[in-house]
Amino acid sequence: MPPPLSTELRSQVITVYKELLNLGRDYPKGFDYFRPRLHGAFMANAHLQDEDEIRQAIARAEFVRKEIEAL
């Protein structure tokens, strides 16, 4: 069994997911388009165990959040 994700990283992942989910409500193509793609993107990285890789994924999600806010 893989080691548990640190509480700090887990909370960061959940926070950025919730922020993106809320931004998706105003997404031009609609929430029904946005939500499955957001979920898929996060699930594609669910296998990550290395903390550095997780931090990089969080940074990518933060970049996407800023881009969506700019829309």
Backbone atoms as SQL, in Angstrom:
CREATE TABLE atoms (id INTEGER PRIMARY KEY, chain TEXT, resi INTEGER, resn TEXT, atom TEXT, x REAL, y REAL, z REAL);
INSERT INTO atoms VALUES
  (1, 'A', 1, 'MET', 'N', 0.851, -1.187, 0.000),
  (2, 'A', 1, 'MET', 'CA', 0.000, 0.000, 0.000),
  (3, 'A', 1, 'MET', 'C', 0.894, 1.246, 0.000),
  (4, 'A', 2, 'PRO', 'N', 0.577, 2.244, -0.869),
  (5, 'A', 2, 'PRO', 'CA', 1.411, 3.447, -0.940),
  (6, 'A', 2, 'PRO', 'C', 1.269, 4.282, 0.331),
  (7, 'A', 3, 'PRO', 'N', 2.301, 5.065, 0.636),
  (8, 'A', 3, 'PRO', 'CA', 2.227, 5.916, 1.833),
  (9, 'A', 3, 'PRO', 'C', 1.123, 6.961, 1.673),
  (10, 'A', 4, 'PRO', 'N', 0.500, 7.357, 2.763),
  (11, 'A', 4, 'PRO', 'CA', -0.590, 8.343, 2.675),
  (12, 'A', 4, 'PRO', 'C', -0.076, 9.718, 2.251),
  (13, 'A', 5, 'LEU', 'N', -0.902, 10.422, 1.553),
  (14, 'A', 5, 'LEU', 'CA', -0.587, 11.772, 1.111),
  (15, 'A', 5, 'LEU', 'C', -0.580, 12.692, 2.320),
  (16, 'A', 6, 'SER', 'N', 0.377, 13.596, 2.387),
  (17, 'A', 6, 'SER', 'CA', 0.420, 14.501, 3.530),
  (18, 'A', 6, 'SER', 'C', -0.873, 15.320, 3.585),
  (19, 'A', 7, 'THR', 'N', -1.275, 15.631, 4.790),
  (20, 'A', 7, 'THR', 'CA', -2.521, 16.374, 5.004),
  (21, 'A', 7, 'THR', 'C', -2.480, 17.727, 4.305),
  (22, 'A', 8, 'GLU', 'N', -1.317, 18.358, 4.316),
  (23, 'A', 8, 'GLU', 'CA', -1.165, 19.670, 3.684),
  (24, 'A', 8, 'GLU', 'C', -1.414, 19.583, 2.176),
  (25, 'A', 9, 'LEU', 'N', -0.788, 18.604, 1.526),
  (26, 'A', 9, 'LEU', 'CA', -0.965, 18.464, 0.075),
  (27, 'A', 9, 'LEU', 'C', -2.391, 18.081, -0.268),
  (28, 'A', 10, 'ARG', 'N', -2.966, 17.190, 0.519),
  (29, 'A', 10, 'ARG', 'CA', -4.349, 16.769, 0.273),
  (30, 'A', 10, 'ARG', 'C', -5.296, 17.960, 0.353),
  (31, 'A', 11, 'SER', 'N', -5.119, 18.799, 1.347),
  (32, 'A', 11, 'SER', 'CA', -6.001, 19.964, 1.477),
  (33, 'A', 11, 'SER', 'C', -5.787, 20.947, 0.339),
  (34, 'A', 12, 'GLN', 'N', -4.545, 21.077, -0.152),
  (35, 'A', 12, 'GLN', 'CA', -4.277, 21.967, -1.294),
  (36, 'A', 12, 'GLN', 'C', -4.973, 21.458, -2.545),
  (37, 'A', 13, 'VAL', 'N', -4.932, 20.146, -2.763),
  (38, 'A', 13, 'VAL', 'CA', -5.581, 19.553, -3.932),
  (39, 'A', 13, 'VAL', 'C', -7.091, 19.778, -3.855),
  (40, 'A', 14, 'ILE', 'N', -7.671, 19.521, -2.709),
  (41, 'A', 14, 'ILE', 'CA', -9.118, 19.691, -2.541),
  (42, 'A', 14, 'ILE', 'C', -9.510, 21.155, -2.719),
  (43, 'A', 15, 'THR', 'N', -8.708, 22.064, -2.179),
  (44, 'A', 15, 'THR', 'CA', -9.006, 23.493, -2.292),
  (45, 'A', 15, 'THR', 'C', -8.992, 23.954, -3.748),
  (46, 'A', 16, 'VAL', 'N', -7.956, 23.581, -4.497),
  (47, 'A', 16, 'VAL', 'CA', -7.880, 24.030, -5.893),
  (48, 'A', 16, 'VAL', 'C', -8.989, 23.371, -6.720),
  (49, 'A', 17, 'TYR', 'N', -9.350, 22.135, -6.401),
  (50, 'A', 17, 'TYR', 'CA', -10.457, 21.475, -7.108),
  (51, 'A', 17, 'TYR', 'C', -11.756, 22.234, -6.869),
  (52, 'A', 18, 'LYS', 'N', -12.024, 22.602, -5.620),
  (53, 'A', 18, 'LYS', 'CA', -13.258, 23.334, -5.297),
  (54, 'A', 18, 'LYS', 'C', -13.271, 24.710, -5.956),
  (55, 'A', 19, 'GLU', 'N', -12.119, 25.378, -5.980),
  (56, 'A', 19, 'GLU', 'CA', -12.039, 26.691, -6.625),
  (57, 'A', 19, 'GLU', 'C', -12.349, 26.569, -8.115),
  (58, 'A', 20, 'LEU', 'N', -11.766, 25.572, -8.756),
  (59, 'A', 20, 'LEU', 'CA', -12.021, 25.370, -10.180),
  (60, 'A', 20, 'LEU', 'C', -13.470, 24.983, -10.429),
  (61, 'A', 21, 'LEU', 'N', -14.023, 24.162, -9.566),
  (62, 'A', 21, 'LEU', 'CA', -15.421, 23.757, -9.704),
  (63, 'A', 21, 'LEU', 'C', -16.338, 24.975, -9.624),
  (64, 'A', 22, 'ASN', 'N', -16.062, 25.880, -8.699),
  (65, 'A', 22, 'ASN', 'CA', -16.869, 27.100, -8.578),
  (66, 'A', 22, 'ASN', 'C', -16.708, 28.004, -9.801),
  (67, 'A', 23, 'LEU', 'N', -15.483, 28.099, -10.317),
  (68, 'A', 23, 'LEU', 'CA', -15.270, 28.907, -11.523),
  (69, 'A', 23, 'LEU', 'C', -15.981, 28.293, -12.725),
  (70, 'A', 24, 'GLY', 'N', -16.114, 26.991, -12.733),
  (71, 'A', 24, 'GLY', 'CA', -16.762, 26.292, -13.830),
  (72, 'A', 24, 'GLY', 'C', -18.236, 26.632, -13.975),
  (73, 'A', 25, 'ARG', 'N', -18.844, 27.136, -12.931),
  (74, 'A', 25, 'ARG', 'CA', -20.269, 27.507, -12.997),
  (75, 'A', 25, 'ARG', 'C', -20.500, 28.645, -13.991),
  (76, 'A', 26, 'ASP', 'N', -19.469, 29.458, -14.216),
  (77, 'A', 26, 'ASP', 'CA', -19.579, 30.572, -15.158),
  (78, 'A', 26, 'ASP', 'C', -18.816, 30.301, -16.456),
  (79, 'A', 27, 'TYR', 'N', -18.406, 29.078, -16.675),
  (80, 'A', 27, 'TYR', 'CA', -17.621, 28.724, -17.860),
  (81, 'A', 27, 'TYR', 'C', -18.482, 28.927, -19.107),
  (82, 'A', 28, 'PRO', 'N', -17.904, 29.505, -20.177),
  (83, 'A', 28, 'PRO', 'CA', -18.697, 29.814, -21.374),
  (84, 'A', 28, 'PRO', 'C', -19.456, 28.620, -21.978),
  (85, 'A', 29, 'LYS', 'N', -18.862, 27.434, -21.964),
  (86, 'A', 29, 'LYS', 'CA', -19.537, 26.274, -22.546),
  (87, 'A', 29, 'LYS', 'C', -20.473, 25.594, -21.558),
  (88, 'A', 30, 'GLY', 'N', -20.534, 26.095, -20.345),
  (89, 'A', 30, 'GLY', 'CA', -21.471, 25.567, -19.370),
  (90, 'A', 30, 'GLY', 'C', -20.838, 24.609, -18.374),
  (91, 'A', 31, 'PHE', 'N', -21.495, 24.495, -17.244),
  (92, 'A', 31, 'PHE', 'CA', -21.012, 23.653, -16.150),
  (93, 'A', 31, 'PHE', 'C', -21.048, 22.175, -16.532),
  (94, 'A', 32, 'ASP', 'N', -22.065, 21.777, -17.302),
  (95, 'A', 32, 'ASP', 'CA', -22.175, 20.370, -17.711),
  (96, 'A', 32, 'ASP', 'C', -21.036, 19.957, -18.632),
  (97, 'A', 33, 'TYR', 'N', -20.429, 20.896, -19.321),
  (98, 'A', 33, 'TYR', 'CA', -19.255, 20.625, -20.143),
  (99, 'A', 33, 'TYR', 'C', -17.994, 20.610, -19.271),
  (100, 'A', 34, 'PHE', 'N', -17.927, 21.564, -18.350),
  (101, 'A', 34, 'PHE', 'CA', -16.723, 21.795, -17.559),
  (102, 'A', 34, 'PHE', 'C', -16.459, 20.718, -16.512),
  (103, 'A', 35, 'ARG', 'N', -17.473, 20.336, -15.755),
  (104, 'A', 35, 'ARG', 'CA', -17.289, 19.450, -14.615),
  (105, 'A', 35, 'ARG', 'C', -16.693, 18.083, -14.962),
  (106, 'A', 36, 'PRO', 'N', -17.198, 17.374, -15.969),
  (107, 'A', 36, 'PRO', 'CA', -16.590, 16.064, -16.284),
  (108, 'A', 36, 'PRO', 'C', -15.129, 16.182, -16.715),
  (109, 'A', 37, 'ARG', 'N', -14.785, 17.257, -17.389),
  (110, 'A', 37, 'ARG', 'CA', -13.406, 17.439, -17.822),
  (111, 'A', 37, 'ARG', 'C', -12.496, 17.759, -16.644),
  (112, 'A', 38, 'LEU', 'N', -12.997, 18.560, -15.720),
  (113, 'A', 38, 'LEU', 'CA', -12.225, 18.856, -14.512),
  (114, 'A', 38, 'LEU', 'C', -12.006, 17.574, -13.713),
  (115, 'A', 39, 'HIS', 'N', -13.065, 16.811, -13.526),
  (116, 'A', 39, 'HIS', 'CA', -12.968, 15.558, -12.778),
  (117, 'A', 39, 'HIS', 'C', -11.980, 14.605, -13.453),
  (118, 'A', 40, 'GLY', 'N', -12.061, 14.505, -14.761),
  (119, 'A', 40, 'GLY', 'CA', -11.152, 13.638, -15.505),
  (120, 'A', 40, 'GLY', 'C', -9.696, 14.056, -15.364),
  (121, 'A', 41, 'ALA', 'N', -9.463, 15.356, -15.387),
  (122, 'A', 41, 'ALA', 'CA', -8.093, 15.860, -15.255),
  (123, 'A', 41, 'ALA', 'C', -7.522, 15.520, -13.877),
  (124, 'A', 42, 'PHE', 'N', -8.337, 15.662, -12.847),
  (125, 'A', 42, 'PHE', 'CA', -7.866, 15.346, -11.502),
  (126, 'A', 42, 'PHE', 'C', -7.691, 13.834, -11.322),
  (127, 'A', 43, 'MET', 'N', -8.590, 13.049, -11.889),
  (128, 'A', 43, 'MET', 'CA', -8.478, 11.594, -11.770),
  (129, 'A', 43, 'MET', 'C', -7.265, 11.057, -12.538),
  (130, 'A', 44, 'ALA', 'N', -6.887, 11.741, -13.598),
  (131, 'A', 44, 'ALA', 'CA', -5.708, 11.331, -14.362),
  (132, 'A', 44, 'ALA', 'C', -4.437, 11.469, -13.533),
  (133, 'A', 45, 'ASN', 'N', -4.468, 12.317, -12.519),
  (134, 'A', 45, 'ASN', 'CA', -3.309, 12.518, -11.648),
  (135, 'A', 45, 'ASN', 'C', -3.478, 11.867, -10.284),
  (136, 'A', 46, 'ALA', 'N', -4.537, 11.118, -10.093),
  (137, 'A', 46, 'ALA', 'CA', -4.815, 10.507, -8.787),
  (138, 'A', 46, 'ALA', 'C', -3.756, 9.476, -8.399),
  (139, 'A', 47, 'HIS', 'N', -3.035, 8.946, -9.375),
  (140, 'A', 47, 'HIS', 'CA', -2.024, 7.923, -9.093),
  (141, 'A', 47, 'HIS', 'C', -0.722, 8.500, -8.548),
  (142, 'A', 48, 'LEU', 'N', -0.546, 9.810, -8.606),
  (143, 'A', 48, 'LEU', 'CA', 0.717, 10.428, -8.199),
  (144, 'A', 48, 'LEU', 'C', 1.007, 10.169, -6.726),
  (145, 'A', 49, 'GLN', 'N', 2.236, 9.791, -6.422),
  (146, 'A', 49, 'GLN', 'CA', 2.658, 9.523, -5.050),
  (147, 'A', 49, 'GLN', 'C', 3.806, 10.438, -4.617),
  (148, 'A', 50, 'ASP', 'N', 4.623, 10.851, -5.573),
  (149, 'A', 50, 'ASP', 'CA', 5.764, 11.706, -5.270),
  (150, 'A', 50, 'ASP', 'C', 5.287, 13.117, -4.950),
  (151, 'A', 51, 'GLU', 'N', 5.724, 13.656, -3.827),
  (152, 'A', 51, 'GLU', 'CA', 5.251, 14.974, -3.401),
  (153, 'A', 51, 'GLU', 'C', 5.626, 16.070, -4.387),
  (154, 'A', 52, 'ASP', 'N', 6.785, 15.970, -5.018),
  (155, 'A', 52, 'ASP', 'CA', 7.184, 16.981, -6.003),
  (156, 'A', 52, 'ASP', 'C', 6.256, 16.954, -7.217),
  (157, 'A', 53, 'GLU', 'N', 5.887, 15.762, -7.670),
  (158, 'A', 53, 'GLU', 'CA', 4.959, 15.653, -8.801),
  (159, 'A', 53, 'GLU', 'C', 3.586, 16.202, -8.428),
  (160, 'A', 54, 'ILE', 'N', 3.158, 15.964, -7.206),
  (161, 'A', 54, 'ILE', 'CA', 1.864, 16.478, -6.745),
  (162, 'A', 54, 'ILE', 'C', 1.903, 17.997, -6.703),
  (163, 'A', 55, 'ARG', 'N', 3.010, 18.550, -6.219),
  (164, 'A', 55, 'ARG', 'CA', 3.148, 20.013, -6.173),
  (165, 'A', 55, 'ARG', 'C', 3.112, 20.610, -7.587),
  (166, 'A', 56, 'GLN', 'N', 3.753, 19.919, -8.549),
  (167, 'A', 56, 'GLN', 'CA', 3.734, 20.388, -9.933),
  (168, 'A', 56, 'GLN', 'C', 2.314, 20.348, -10.498),
  (169, 'A', 57, 'ALA', 'N', 1.571, 19.303, -10.170),
  (170, 'A', 57, 'ALA', 'CA', 0.181, 19.205, -10.632),
  (171, 'A', 57, 'ALA', 'C', -0.670, 20.304, -10.013),
  (172, 'A', 58, 'ILE', 'N', -0.433, 20.622, -8.748),
  (173, 'A', 58, 'ILE', 'CA', -1.159, 21.713, -8.095),
  (174, 'A', 58, 'ILE', 'C', -0.819, 23.034, -8.782),
  (175, 'A', 59, 'ALA', 'N', 0.438, 23.228, -9.114),
  (176, 'A', 59, 'ALA', 'CA', 0.853, 24.460, -9.797),
  (177, 'A', 59, 'ALA', 'C', 0.172, 24.576, -11.167),
  (178, 'A', 60, 'ARG', 'N', 0.050, 23.461, -11.905),
  (179, 'A', 60, 'ARG', 'CA', -0.659, 23.487, -13.192),
  (180, 'A', 60, 'ARG', 'C', -2.125, 23.849, -12.984),
  (181, 'A', 61, 'ALA', 'N', -2.723, 23.305, -11.944),
  (182, 'A', 61, 'ALA', 'CA', -4.134, 23.591, -11.659),
  (183, 'A', 61, 'ALA', 'C', -4.310, 25.061, -11.288),
  (184, 'A', 62, 'GLU', 'N', -3.366, 25.613, -10.546),
  (185, 'A', 62, 'GLU', 'CA', -3.423, 27.043, -10.204),
  (186, 'A', 62, 'GLU', 'C', -3.302, 27.900, -11.463),
  (187, 'A', 63, 'PHE', 'N', -2.448, 27.496, -12.393),
  (188, 'A', 63, 'PHE', 'CA', -2.305, 28.217, -13.657),
  (189, 'A', 63, 'PHE', 'C', -3.617, 28.195, -14.432),
  (190, 'A', 64, 'VAL', 'N', -4.237, 27.022, -14.497),
  (191, 'A', 64, 'VAL', 'CA', -5.536, 26.895, -15.194),
  (192, 'A', 64, 'VAL', 'C', -6.586, 27.768, -14.516),
  (193, 'A', 65, 'ARG', 'N', -6.568, 27.805, -13.193),
  (194, 'A', 65, 'ARG', 'CA', -7.518, 28.643, -12.448),
  (195, 'A', 65, 'ARG', 'C', -7.351, 30.112, -12.845),
  (196, 'A', 66, 'LYS', 'N', -6.106, 30.568, -12.924),
  (197, 'A', 66, 'LYS', 'CA', -5.857, 31.961, -13.308),
  (198, 'A', 66, 'LYS', 'C', -6.311, 32.232, -14.732),
  (199, 'A', 67, 'GLU', 'N', -6.116, 31.271, -15.623),
  (200, 'A', 67, 'GLU', 'CA', -6.545, 31.430, -17.011),
  (201, 'A', 67, 'GLU', 'C', -8.078, 31.503, -17.105),
  (202, 'A', 68, 'ILE', 'N', -8.758, 30.688, -16.338),
  (203, 'A', 68, 'ILE', 'CA', -10.228, 30.705, -16.357),
  (204, 'A', 68, 'ILE', 'C', -10.749, 32.010, -15.782),
  (205, 'A', 69, 'GLU', 'N', -10.085, 32.501, -14.733),
  (206, 'A', 69, 'GLU', 'CA', -10.503, 33.790, -14.154),
  (207, 'A', 69, 'GLU', 'C', -10.332, 34.912, -15.161),
  (208, 'A', 70, 'ALA', 'N', -9.350, 34.785, -16.056),
  (209, 'A', 70, 'ALA', 'CA', -9.108, 35.813, -17.059),
  (210, 'A', 70, 'ALA', 'C', -10.153, 35.817, -18.170),
  (211, 'A', 71, 'LEU', 'N', -10.925, 34.739, -18.303),
  (212, 'A', 71, 'LEU', 'CA', -11.962, 34.676, -19.357),
  (213, 'A', 71, 'LEU', 'C', -13.029, 35.708, -19.159);
